[in-house]
Amino acid sequence: MTRFTALALAFSLAFPALGGCDQLLQALDDNSTLGAELAPEVEVGALELRHEPSLGQLGAYYCPKVIDDALVALGCSVALGSPPPKSQLVFEFGVVVNIHNPNDIPVPAADVLLALTLFDQDPDAQALGAICVSLCGTDDPSCDGTPRPGACEAQGDDVRSIDDFVARIPDLIADFATGQAQEELQKSTILAGGDVSIDLAFDLGIDAALDVFEKTALEYVEALLKGNNASLSVPVRADGTVYFRLPVLGRIGVDFGPYRSTWQIL
Protein backbone atom coordinates (compact mmCIF):
# COMPACT_ATOMS: atom_id res chain seq x y z
CA MET A 1 0.00 0.00 0.00
CA THR A 2 1.43 3.36 -1.00
CA ARG A 3 1.59 6.29 1.41
CA PHE A 4 -1.04 8.21 -0.58
CA THR A 5 -3.37 5.20 -0.65
CA ALA A 6 -3.01 4.82 3.10
CA LEU A 7 -3.74 8.53 3.60
CA ALA A 8 -6.82 8.33 1.38
CA LEU A 9 -8.03 5.24 3.23
CA ALA A 10 -7.57 6.98 6.58
CA PHE A 11 -9.64 9.94 5.44
CA SER A 12 -12.34 7.70 4.00
CA LEU A 13 -12.64 6.02 7.38
CA ALA A 14 -12.58 9.30 9.27
CA PHE A 15 -15.06 11.02 6.92
CA PRO A 16 -17.41 8.30 5.60
CA ALA A 17 -19.93 10.89 4.42
CA LEU A 18 -17.52 12.29 1.83
CA GLY A 19 -18.65 11.14 -1.56
CA GLY A 20 -15.50 11.32 -3.65
CA CYS A 21 -12.14 12.87 -4.44
CA ASP A 22 -13.51 16.41 -4.85
CA GLN A 23 -15.06 16.32 -1.41
CA LEU A 24 -11.84 14.91 0.05
CA LEU A 25 -9.75 17.69 -1.46
CA GLN A 26 -12.23 20.28 -0.22
CA ALA A 27 -12.03 18.84 3.28
CA LEU A 28 -8.24 18.93 3.17
CA ASP A 29 -8.33 22.55 2.01
CA ASP A 30 -10.82 23.56 4.71
CA ASN A 31 -8.73 21.83 7.36
CA SER A 32 -5.60 23.70 6.26
CA THR A 33 -7.23 27.04 7.11
CA LEU A 34 -8.00 26.13 10.70
CA GLY A 35 -4.56 27.24 11.86
CA ALA A 36 -4.66 30.61 10.09
CA GLU A 37 -4.12 33.34 12.68
CA LEU A 38 -3.89 37.10 12.51
CA ALA A 39 -1.89 39.32 14.82
CA PRO A 40 -4.09 41.39 17.14
CA GLU A 41 -4.29 45.15 16.57
CA VAL A 42 -2.94 47.47 19.27
CA GLU A 43 -3.12 51.23 19.69
CA VAL A 44 -2.86 53.83 22.45
CA GLY A 45 -6.19 55.38 23.38
CA ALA A 46 -4.93 58.00 25.84
CA LEU A 47 -1.73 59.20 27.47
CA GLU A 48 -2.62 61.48 30.35
CA LEU A 49 -0.98 63.21 33.28
CA ARG A 50 -3.43 62.36 36.06
CA HIS A 51 -1.77 63.78 39.15
CA GLU A 52 1.04 66.29 39.43
CA PRO A 53 2.38 68.99 41.76
CA SER A 54 1.41 72.56 40.99
CA LEU A 55 3.85 74.83 39.23
CA GLY A 56 4.00 76.86 42.45
CA GLN A 57 5.17 73.80 44.37
CA LEU A 58 7.76 73.02 41.71
CA GLY A 59 8.90 76.63 41.67
CA ALA A 60 9.38 76.66 45.44
CA TYR A 61 11.29 73.38 45.28
CA TYR A 62 13.58 74.32 42.39
CA CYS A 63 14.17 77.99 43.11
CA PRO A 64 17.16 77.57 45.46
CA LYS A 65 18.54 74.88 43.15
CA VAL A 66 18.48 76.71 39.81
CA ILE A 67 19.02 80.38 40.75
CA ASP A 68 22.74 81.18 40.55
CA ASP A 69 22.53 84.54 42.32
CA ALA A 70 23.10 83.70 45.97
CA LEU A 71 21.17 86.71 47.25
CA VAL A 72 18.16 85.95 45.05
CA ALA A 73 18.32 82.29 46.05
CA LEU A 74 18.15 83.31 49.72
CA GLY A 75 14.87 85.06 48.96
CA CYS A 76 13.26 82.06 47.28
CA SER A 77 11.38 80.99 50.39
CA VAL A 78 10.07 84.52 50.96
CA ALA A 79 8.92 84.94 47.37
CA LEU A 80 7.65 81.42 46.57
CA GLY A 81 7.30 79.70 49.93
CA SER A 82 9.30 76.97 51.59
CA PRO A 83 10.30 74.02 49.39
CA PRO A 84 7.69 71.25 49.76
CA PRO A 85 8.76 67.74 50.76
CA LYS A 86 9.39 65.33 47.91
CA SER A 87 6.35 63.31 48.94
CA GLN A 88 4.18 66.16 47.63
CA LEU A 89 5.88 66.14 44.23
CA VAL A 90 4.50 62.88 42.83
CA PHE A 91 3.72 62.61 39.11
CA GLU A 92 1.15 60.01 38.04
CA PHE A 93 0.36 59.24 34.42
CA GLY A 94 -2.02 56.84 32.76
CA VAL A 95 -2.02 55.07 29.41
CA VAL A 96 -4.94 53.25 27.83
CA VAL A 97 -3.96 50.37 25.54
CA ASN A 98 -6.72 49.26 23.15
CA ILE A 99 -6.52 45.75 21.68
CA HIS A 100 -8.67 44.19 18.95
CA ASN A 101 -8.65 40.45 18.27
CA PRO A 102 -9.51 39.75 14.60
CA ASN A 103 -9.46 35.96 15.12
CA ASP A 104 -12.39 33.63 15.71
CA ILE A 105 -10.70 32.24 18.82
CA PRO A 106 -9.85 33.95 22.12
CA VAL A 107 -6.29 35.29 22.28
CA PRO A 108 -4.35 35.77 25.52
CA ALA A 109 -2.12 38.80 25.99
CA ALA A 110 0.93 37.97 28.05
CA ASP A 111 3.00 41.10 28.69
CA VAL A 112 3.06 44.84 27.98
CA LEU A 113 6.21 46.84 27.33
CA LEU A 114 5.77 50.60 27.69
CA ALA A 115 8.33 53.30 26.95
CA LEU A 116 7.64 56.91 27.91
CA THR A 117 9.68 59.83 26.62
CA LEU A 118 9.43 63.10 28.55
CA PHE A 119 10.19 66.39 26.78
CA ASP A 120 10.10 64.50 23.51
CA GLN A 121 10.95 67.55 21.39
CA ASP A 122 13.70 69.01 23.59
CA PRO A 123 17.07 67.26 23.11
CA ASP A 124 18.52 68.97 26.19
CA ALA A 125 15.77 67.78 28.54
CA GLN A 126 14.60 64.57 26.87
CA ALA A 127 14.34 61.57 29.17
CA LEU A 128 13.26 57.99 28.49
CA GLY A 129 11.70 55.53 30.91
CA ALA A 130 10.53 51.99 30.22
CA ILE A 131 8.68 49.32 32.17
CA CYS A 132 7.58 45.72 31.57
CA VAL A 133 4.27 44.46 32.97
CA SER A 134 2.96 40.89 32.96
CA LEU A 135 -0.79 40.41 32.63
CA CYS A 136 -2.72 37.64 34.32
CA GLY A 137 -6.08 35.87 34.30
CA THR A 138 -8.98 36.23 36.69
CA ASP A 139 -7.87 33.05 38.43
CA ASP A 140 -4.72 34.75 39.75
CA PRO A 141 -5.81 37.20 42.49
CA SER A 142 -2.21 37.76 43.59
CA CYS A 143 -1.08 39.13 40.23
CA ASP A 144 0.63 42.50 40.65
CA GLY A 145 2.19 42.99 37.21
CA THR A 146 5.65 41.76 38.19
CA PRO A 147 7.34 40.60 34.96
CA ARG A 148 7.58 36.85 34.52
CA PRO A 149 10.99 35.38 33.71
CA GLY A 150 11.73 36.27 30.09
CA ALA A 151 8.91 38.81 29.81
CA CYS A 152 9.59 41.67 27.38
CA GLU A 153 12.92 40.09 26.45
CA ALA A 154 14.20 38.90 23.10
CA GLN A 155 13.75 35.17 22.65
CA GLY A 156 15.50 34.45 19.39
CA ASP A 157 12.91 36.34 17.36
CA ASP A 158 12.49 39.79 15.88
CA VAL A 159 10.13 40.99 18.60
CA ARG A 160 11.10 44.29 20.22
CA SER A 161 12.42 43.90 23.76
CA ILE A 162 12.97 46.19 26.72
CA ASP A 163 16.70 46.10 25.99
CA ASP A 164 16.00 48.01 22.78
CA PHE A 165 15.42 51.07 24.99
CA VAL A 166 19.03 51.25 26.09
CA ALA A 167 18.86 54.95 26.96
CA ARG A 168 16.13 54.45 29.57
CA ILE A 169 16.61 56.00 33.00
CA PRO A 170 16.29 53.43 35.80
CA ASP A 171 13.20 54.01 37.96
CA LEU A 172 11.87 56.89 35.88
CA ILE A 173 8.68 54.81 35.70
CA ALA A 174 8.48 53.50 39.23
CA ASP A 175 5.40 51.33 39.73
CA PHE A 176 1.63 51.12 39.50
CA ALA A 177 -0.12 54.15 40.88
CA THR A 178 -3.65 52.99 41.68
CA GLY A 179 -5.42 50.20 43.51
CA GLN A 180 -7.27 49.33 40.31
CA ALA A 181 -4.12 47.85 38.79
CA GLN A 182 -5.11 44.28 39.64
CA GLU A 183 -8.46 44.57 37.87
CA GLU A 184 -6.78 45.98 34.77
CA LEU A 185 -4.05 43.33 34.80
CA GLN A 186 -6.69 40.60 34.68
CA LYS A 187 -7.90 41.77 31.27
CA SER A 188 -5.54 39.33 29.64
CA THR A 189 -7.92 37.43 27.34
CA ILE A 190 -9.39 39.09 24.27
CA LEU A 191 -12.51 37.24 23.14
CA ALA A 192 -12.93 36.06 19.56
CA GLY A 193 -13.54 39.15 17.43
CA GLY A 194 -13.53 41.22 20.61
CA ASP A 195 -11.94 44.33 22.00
CA VAL A 196 -10.43 45.22 25.35
CA SER A 197 -9.02 48.43 26.82
CA ILE A 198 -6.36 48.15 29.52
CA ASP A 199 -6.03 51.29 31.62
CA LEU A 200 -2.63 51.32 33.33
CA ALA A 201 -1.52 54.08 35.71
CA PHE A 202 2.05 54.58 36.92
CA ASP A 203 3.99 56.82 39.25
CA LEU A 204 7.17 58.42 38.03
CA GLY A 205 10.07 57.75 40.37
CA ILE A 206 10.28 60.93 42.45
CA ASP A 207 14.06 61.38 42.41
CA ALA A 208 14.44 60.45 38.74
CA ALA A 209 11.54 62.69 37.70
CA LEU A 210 12.76 65.67 39.74
CA ASP A 211 16.18 65.39 38.09
CA VAL A 212 14.50 65.50 34.67
CA PHE A 213 12.12 68.38 35.43
CA GLU A 214 14.93 70.46 36.92
CA LYS A 215 16.36 70.91 33.42
CA THR A 216 13.38 73.07 32.45
CA ALA A 217 12.79 74.84 35.77
CA LEU A 218 14.80 78.03 35.40
CA GLU A 219 12.43 79.73 32.96
CA TYR A 220 9.28 79.39 35.05
CA VAL A 221 11.10 79.98 38.36
CA GLU A 222 12.32 83.36 37.06
CA ALA A 223 8.80 84.17 35.83
CA LEU A 224 7.31 83.31 39.22
CA LEU A 225 9.90 85.42 41.03
CA LYS A 226 8.87 88.39 38.89
CA GLY A 227 5.22 87.79 39.74
CA ASN A 228 4.32 86.76 36.20
CA ASN A 229 1.98 83.97 35.16
CA ALA A 230 3.79 80.81 34.18
CA SER A 231 3.05 77.31 32.94
CA LEU A 232 5.02 74.28 31.88
CA SER A 233 4.30 72.25 28.74
CA VAL A 234 5.73 68.73 28.65
CA PRO A 235 5.70 67.04 25.22
CA VAL A 236 5.50 63.29 25.81
CA ARG A 237 5.63 60.20 23.64
CA ALA A 238 4.56 56.60 24.27
CA ASP A 239 5.86 53.55 22.41
CA GLY A 240 5.59 49.91 23.28
CA THR A 241 4.74 46.34 22.51
CA VAL A 242 2.06 43.92 23.62
CA TYR A 243 3.13 40.29 23.60
CA PHE A 244 0.70 37.48 22.75
CA ARG A 245 0.83 33.70 22.60
CA LEU A 246 -1.19 32.25 19.75
CA PRO A 247 -1.79 28.50 19.32
CA VAL A 248 -0.05 28.27 15.93
CA LEU A 249 2.08 31.40 15.59
CA GLY A 250 3.39 31.11 19.15
CA ARG A 251 4.87 34.16 20.86
CA ILE A 252 4.47 37.35 18.88
CA GLY A 253 4.86 41.01 19.72
CA VAL A 254 2.65 43.77 18.31
CA ASP A 255 4.16 47.25 18.48
CA PHE A 256 2.16 50.40 19.20
CA GLY A 257 3.00 54.07 18.94
CA PRO A 258 4.55 56.46 18.72
CA TYR A 259 1.67 58.28 20.40
CA ARG A 260 2.32 61.91 21.32
CA SER A 261 0.60 64.25 23.72
CA THR A 262 1.39 67.36 25.77
CA TRP A 263 1.00 67.60 29.52
CA GLN A 264 0.23 71.04 30.96
CA ILE A 265 1.38 71.91 34.49
CA LEU A 266 -0.11 75.08 35.95
Secondary structure, DSSP 4 states (H G I P E B T S, - for coil): --HHHHHHHHHHHH-TT--SHHHHHHHHHHHHTTT---PPEEEEEEEEEEE---HHHHHHHHHHHH---HHHHHTHHHHH-SPPPGGG---EEEEEEEEE--SSS-EEEEEEEEEEEESTT-TTT-EEEEEEEE---TT-TT---PPPTTTTS--SSS---GGG-TTPPTTSEEEE-STTHHHHHT--EEPTT-EEEEEEEEEEPHHHHHHHHHTTHHHHHHHHHTT----EEEEEEEEEEEEEEETTTEEEEEEEEEEEEEEEE-
